[in-house]
């Protein structure tokens, strides 16, 4: 699950970019997304910085523009829960006709908002981890590792990888052990197990221990990994320090994934 979560967090904006280019987006929705990108609320997501991802050539690797956007996002102060709620409301209202085909309507906006507010702190912390040995953000480093195995992560082929990652995670890509058991993934595991310990089952812990060794689960942060997200305590800068993260149910939870997709659609 940990590998699936880490890579989903990095690839989802690109999947949204690919799907957006494949389907018509209403004029009202386009106008709403443009307004969000230039709004005060969108600044904490560096929403204006994601444009190069959509203008990259269909056969061009998306990692470079994604890296530029992510670096900018990590330098921004975290979004408050109120800002996230506003973004979700603006997107669901402005793109209501477009989202209805995904089963998203006003009746489930509250659950989408809750999912976004739930996942945002953890996704942000993982997204902003840096491998100091490689002088690279962990997600970018991992995306290059994936690209070395699967071929160029361009708009033409990235969409086909997403269902495999949802189903079984990175093992579906056949990555070598030094990638799946890296210091980056260990620290991502530490973040998830700390913020939401019920997210990883005992069977998954056993599998991780067998694959990566018992030291992978010792809770110690690798010395080479640092946190680049602005704000020293992300759990307490999100507007409500009393909100407890519920388990990260990535499998069998389409509503949560749709919520994440809607959240990241604010970056368009």
N, C-alpha and C positions, 0 to 999 in steps of 0.2 A: 504493500500500500504506500509506503513512504516514497518509493521511486515513482509510482504513478502520480502521487500528489505533487512532487517536486517538478516533474516535467509538464504536468497539466498546467501548473501555475505559469510556466514559461511559454508554452505553446498556445494557450487559449486566445490571446490577442491576435496572433497570426491566423488562427483558425477563423476567428470572426472576420478578419480582413479578407480571407479567401471566400468565405460564404457571402460577404457583402458584395464582392465583385461578381458573384455568380447569380445573384438575384436582384430584382429591381427593388430599390428603396424609394419610398414615396417622397414627394417634394416636401411634405410637412415634416417627415422624419429627418430628411437631410438638413432642413433648416434648424430643427431642434438640436441635432448633433453639432452643427456649426456653432450654434449659440452656446452650447455646453463647453465646447473646446475653448472658447474665448471668455468664459465666465469666471468669476471669482471662485466658484465651487470647483471648477475643473482644474484649478492650479495645483491642488494637492496631488493630483493624479498625473501631472505633467501632460494633460490631454492634448495640448497643442503640439507636443513633441512627437506624437505618434504618426503624424501625417506621412513622413517618409516611408513608413512600412507599407502604406497603401499605394504609393507611387513607385515602389520598386518594380523592376521588370519581372515579368512572369517567371523567368528562368534565373532570376538573381537571388542569391541567398538573402534571407530576411534577417540574419543574425546581426549584421552591422547596424542597420537602422533600429532594430530592437534594442541593441546594446546602448545606443545613444539615448533612446527614450527611457530605458530603465535606469541609466545613470542619473538622468535628470529627475526621475521620480524619487529615487532614493535620497536625493538632496533636499527634497521638499519636506516641510512639516507634515505629519500624518493628518489624514482627513478625520474630522470629528464624526460622530454618529449622525448628527444633524445634517452635516454636509452630505454624507452618504445617502441619507434618506431623501434629501432634496434632489440629488442626482438620479436616484431610482425613480422618483416621482416624475421628474422632467422627461426622462427617457420613456417611461411607460405611457405617459400622456401624449408626448409628441410623436411617438412611434406606435401608437395603439393598434392601428390597422396592420402594420407590419408584424407586430409581435403576436397578434391574435392567432396566426397560423402555427405558432409554437405553443399555443395553449396558455399564453400569458394575457391576463386581463385584469381589470380593476379588483376582482374578487380575491386575487392572490398577490397583490402588490405588497401587502403587509408581511407575508411569509418570505417574499423575495427580499424585501428590505432587511428582515431579520437575518436571512442567510448571508447577505452582503456584509452586514455589521458583524456577524459572527466570524466569517472567514477572513475579512480584511486584515486584521492585525497579524495573523499567522502567515498569510500569503505574503504580506509586506516584509515581514522579518526574513522569511526564506528567500524571497526575491532579491533582497539586498545583502545577502551574505557574500563575502569576498574571500577568495583564496589568495593570501598574500604571497605565497611561494610563486604563484603564476601571475601575480598582479592582475587578477581578472575576477570579475563577479562570478560566483559559482554557477549561476544559471547559464551564463554565456559560455563558460568553460564546458558545461555539460552539453549544451546545444552543439558546440563544435565536435564533441565526442560522438553525439548522435549523428551529426552530419557525416562524419568520417565513415560511419557504418551504413547509413541509409542513402547517402548521396545528398546533393544540395537541398537544403531546406528552403525551397522556393515556394511561391504561391501555387505552382503547378502540382507539387507533390505533397505538401505538408498536410493538406486536408485529409488525405487517405490514411495518414498515420494516426490520426486522433482516435478513431474507434478502437484501434488495437490498444492504445494506451489506457483508455477508459476501462477496457475489459480486463487486462492483465498487467498493465504497467510496463516499465522498461524491459522486463525479461522478454517481452514479445519482440524486442528489437535485437536480441542476441548480443547485448553489449558485454565486453569483457569485465571480469570481476574487479579489476582496478578502477573501473569507472563507477560501477554500481556500489562499491564499498569504499568510496573515496571519503576524504575528510569533509568535503562539502555535504555529501549525503548523510554522513554521521551527524553533523551539526543540525541539518534539517530535521533528522530524526529526533535529536535532543529537543528542538523547539516544539515539535508536535507532541512528544510524550510529556513535556512539561506543561504545555498549555491545555492539552486535551488527552490525558492518559488513556481514556477509553477508546481512543481512535484506533489504536493498534492492538489487535487481539493477541492472545498468548501463542496461537499457532503462527502468526506473522512474526512475533518476536523469536520464536524457535527457528523459523526459516532464516531470519536475518542472522541469528547466531551461527547457524550452520554455514551460511554463505560467506559471512564477513568476519566470523570469529567473535568470541565472547566480549572482547574489548570494545566492539562496536556498540554494545549496549551498556557500557559502564557509566554513562552520563557525563563523562568528561569532555569538555570542549577542546577540539584540536587547537594547538597553539597557533597554527598557521591560518586559522579562519577568524575573520573579524566581521563585525556588523557595521554596515555603512548607512543604514537608515537614519535619517535625521530624527532626533528625539531619543533621549536615553532610556525611556521606559515606555515602550509602545503600548503596553496594556493599559497604562494609566493616562495616556495622552489622547485616547480615542473618545474622550468626552464622557465616559462613564466607567469608572474603575470597578464598579460592582457587577458588571456584566460578565457572566461566566461562559466560556466557550463550551459549546456542546460538541459531542463526538463528530469528527470530520468524516461523514458517511459519503465517500466518493462513489462507492458502488451501490447501485440500487437506489439512488437518490436523485432522480432527474430534476426535481424542483430546485435542489441546492445547486446543481450544476447550471441550470438555467439562470438562477439568481446570480451566480458568478459571471455568467456570460453577459447578462444585462448590466452588471456592475462594470465590467471591462469594456462594454460597448460605449460607455461614456468617454472612452479615450479616442473614439473615432474622430 
